[in-house]
Amino acid sequence: MTDLIEPNAIPVADPPGWQPDPNHPRRRPPWIKVRAPQGENYERVYQLMRGQTLHTVCEEAQCPNIGECWGRGTATFLMMGDTCTRSCGFCDIKTGRPSPLDWAEPNRIAEVVRALGLRHVVITSVNRDERADGGAPIFAMVIKRIRQLQPGCSIEVLIPDFKGNKAALKIVMDAQPEILNHNVETVPRLFKKVQPQDHYEWAMVTLENAKQMDPLVLTKSGIMVGLGETLDEVVDVMRDLADRGVDILTVGQYLQPSKKHLPVERFYLPEEFDRIQEIGRELGFKWVESGPLVRSSYRADQQARALSKLNFLR
C-alpha cells in the first residue's frame, strides 16, 4: 500500500449508472465530452497534412483532443507509416507488415512545422520491429531537419521502446531532442493483456538510459487508467518513473476505440485525477498532467514553454 494516500481516500467503484455492456463500448460519463473538430486552424492543419501525405497520431489513434490541438495549430506527427508491427489491445492504429521506410518523410514534416510556425513539435511513430534499429535513424533525421528549417522550435519525440536496444536509443539521443517521451501505458500486471509484445522492463530501461545518456534531456512518460488496475499499482508505476528521474508525467482515462478493443473496466472521477496529480507532485515530477481526456501530447507545447522558463530546456 502506498503511504501517500489514506486508505479508501479515492473511490474505487464505478460512478452510479454506468454498467458494463459486453457487446458495446461503455457509455461515457458526462465529464468525457469533446467538441467536434472545426475551425480555420483545424482546416489549415488538415490540408497541410494531406498535402504532404503525412500521418498524425491525432487521427490514427482517434484522439479526443484533436479539435482543441489542431485549433491551436499544433499536432503530433506519426512517422514511419500508419501500420504497426505490434497489436496492443487499446490502440486503434492498424497492425500488419509495414511499408518500407520513407526517407524523405523527415523533410516533409519539417516543411509543415515551418509552415505552421510551430514553437514546439511532437514526433512519434509506429513500432517497426522488423528493423534492428526500430527506425531510430528517422527520428534523428527529423530532429536535425526541423532545427534547420525552424530554428528555435523545441522538439519532443515520443519513441517506441526499441526492445530496450541501447544503441538504437543512442541514435535518437545523439540528435538531442529537448524532450524524450516513452509511455509505460499501464501497470506491470496488465502488460500481457494490454500490450502483449511489450515489456515493462523495456519501458523503464529506455527512460533510465535516456537520462543517463543526456542528463539535460527532459524525460516524460504516460499512463492510462480504467483498464482494471488498482490505484496502488498506478502509484507504484509513478514511483518507478520518479526513481528513474522522469520529469513529466501524463495520466488519462482509457477510452475504448471499438468493440474489438479492450473494454473500459472503470471510469475514473475527475477528483481522482486531481488526487493522482497531487501524488505525482509529491513524488517530485516537475510537471503532472492528469485528467479524463489527457493524452501523452496534450498541452505539450504549454509544458515545454513552462519548463523552459525554469531553464530545464536547453
N, C-alpha and C positions, 0 to 999 in steps of 0.2 A: 504493500500500500504506500502511496505517496505521502510524504509529510508536509506537502504544500497546501493541502486542502482538507477540510473537515469531512469525515465520512458522510456520505449522502448529501453533501453540500450541493451537488449538481444532480438534477433529476435524471433518472435512467429509464423511465417509462416513456412510451410514445405520447405525444400530445393527444388529448381526447378527440375521438372522431376519425383517427387515421388507422385503418386496419389493413393488413397485408392482403393483396389480391394476387393469387398465383398466376393469373392469366394476363394481367396488365401492369405496366409500371405504376407504382403507387401514386395516388393522388397527392399533389403537393400542398403543403400548408400555405396560408395566405402570405407569410413573410418571404416566400420564394416566388417572387414575381418580377418580371423584367418587361420593359417596353419593347415593342417590335423595332428592329433596326431601321433607321431612316435618317434623313437629313443630308445636307450638302456635303459635309466632310465624309460621311459614310459612303456616299455615292462616289466621291473622288477616290477614296482608298480602294473601293471595289473595282473601279475602272482601271486604276493603276495596276492592281494585282492581275486582272485579266489580260491587260495589255502586255504584261511582261511574263505571262504564263507562270505565275508563282502561286504557291500554296500558302495558306495560313492555318495555324492550329486553331485559330478562332473559328474557322469554318469546318475543318475536318473533325474537330472534337466537339462541335456544336456548343461552343462556349456561350453561357447565358449573358455574358457581358459584352458581346460583340458590338451591340449598338452604342453603348457608352464609350468603349475604347475607340472604335472606328470614328465615332462622332468627334473625339478629341484629336483625330488624325494619327492614332497610334495603332500598331498591330504587331502580332507575334508571327514572324516568318517561319514557315515549316520547310526545311530543306530536305534534299535527297529523295524527293518524290512523295507520293501520297499512299505508299504501300509499305507496311511494317513487317519485319521478319518475326515479330513476337505477337502473341494473341492474348492480351490482357483482358480480363473479364469486365473491366469498367470502361474501356476505351472504344470510341466509335471509328477510329482510323482503321481502314481495312488491312487485313493480314494476307500475305502471299509472297510471291517471289518478285522483288522489286526490279525496276528497270536499271540499266547501267547508270552510274553517276553522271550528272550533267556538270562538267567542269566550268561551264560558263554561268552557272546559276549564281555564284557569289557576286559576279559583276552586275547581274540584273537586280539582285537585292540591293546592292549599294546604290544603284541608279534610282530605285524607288525611295530609299532612305533620303537621298539628296533631294528628290522631287518633293517629298513631304516635309523637308526641312526639319527632320527629327533631331532632338537633342538627346534622346535615349532610345535604344532599339533592343528588342529581344529576339534572339535567333534560337530556334530549336530544330529538331529533326526527328524523323522516324528512326527506329533501330535498323542498322544494316549489319546484321550478324554474319552475313555471307563474306564480309571483308574482315581480315585480321585486325585492321586499324579502326573498324567500326565507322569509317567515313570521317575520322578526325581531321584529315587534311582540308576537307571542305570548310570546317569551322575556322581553321586558321586562315584560309584564303578569304573568307567573307569578313573576318575581323580586320585584316590588313586592307582590304579594298574599301571598306566603309571609312576607315581612317584616312584613306587617300581622297575620297570623294566628299566626305562630310566631316571635316576636322572639328573636333570638339564634341562630337556625339559620343556619349558613353555607351558601352556595349555590354549587354548581358547575354550569356549563352546558357541555354537550358539543354544540357547534354545527356546522352544515354550513359549507362554505366560502363560501356566498353568491356563488359565482363570482368571488370576490375583490372584491365590492362593498363599498367602504369605508363608504358611507352606511348600508347595512344593518347592518354590524358596529357602527357607532356607536350605533344604536338599542339594541343589546344592552349595549354598554359603558356607556352613559349610565345604565343601571339598576344599575350597579356590583355585578356578581357578585364573589364572593371568588375564584373560580377560573374561568378561561376556557379551555376544553379544545377542541382540534380535532385529530383523529387524522390523521397523514400516511399511516398504514396500511402502505405498502410503499416500495420504493426506486424512484427515477425510471425506471429501465429497464423496470420491470414495470407502470407505471401503466396503460398502454393495455390490458394483459391483465387486470389485477386490477380496476381501476375506470375503465373506458373513457371515462366522461363527466366525470371529474375531471382536474385538472392539478396537478402538483407545485408549480408556482409559486403557484397559488391557496392551497394549504395554507400555504406559507411566508409569503406576504404577509398572510394572515389573522392568524397568530400574531405577526408583526412589528408589524402595525398595532395589534393589541390592546395590546401592551406600550407602544407609543408613545402611544396614547390614554389609558392609565391605568397609569403605572409601578408603582402599588401592587398591581395585579391579579397573581395567580399565574397563569402560563400553563402549559399542560400539553398533551402530545401522546403518541400511542401508535403502535407499530409491530408488525405481525405478522411472524413468521418461519416459514419452511417452504414458501414459495411459489416457490422457485428462486433467491432472492437469494444473494449471497456475503456473507461476514462483512465484508469491506472495504466493500461497498456499505451495509450496515447502519450501520457506524461513520461513514461519510460522511454519512448522513442524521442521525445523532446529532450530528455536528459542526455541520451546518446548523442544527439546532434549538438547540443551545447558543449558536451565534453570534447567534441571534435572541432570546436571553435567556429561553428556555423554562426553567421552574423544575422541572417534574415530568415524568418520562418513564416510560411503561409499555411493556414488551416481552413478548409472549406467543406461544405456539405457535398457528399457524393449524390449525383442525380443520375438515374438510370436512363441511358440514351434510347433503349428499345427493349422489347420483350426478350430478346436473345442475350441481353447483358445481365450482369448480376443484379438482383433486386436490392432496393433500399431496405435495410433492416430497421432503420430508425431515423427520423428527422430530429436533429438537434435544435434546441430552442435558442433564440438569439442571445439570451442571457448566458447560456452555456458557452457560446463562442466568446462572449465577453470575459468569462472566467478563465477560459483557456488562454486568452490574450494576457491576462494578469499573471497567470502561471509562467508563461513564456518570458515575460519581463523579469519575473523573479529569478528565472533560470539564467538570465544575463544576455538574452538575444538583444541585438541593437535595434531590431525592428520586428514587430509581430503584426501580421495582417490576418485577422481571424473573423470570419463571418460566413453566413449561409451561402453567399454567392461568390466568395473569394476563390480565385483560381491562381495558379502559380505566377502568371504575368499580370494579374490585376493590380492596377496602380503602380506598376513597376517604375514608370517614369517619375512618379512622386517619391518613391523610395530612394531612387538614385539622387534626385535633387536634394532631398532632406539629408541623406548621408554625406553627400559631397560638401554640404555646409559644415558638417562635423569633421571634414578633412579625412574621411575614410576612402574617398576615391582619389586616384592619382591627380 
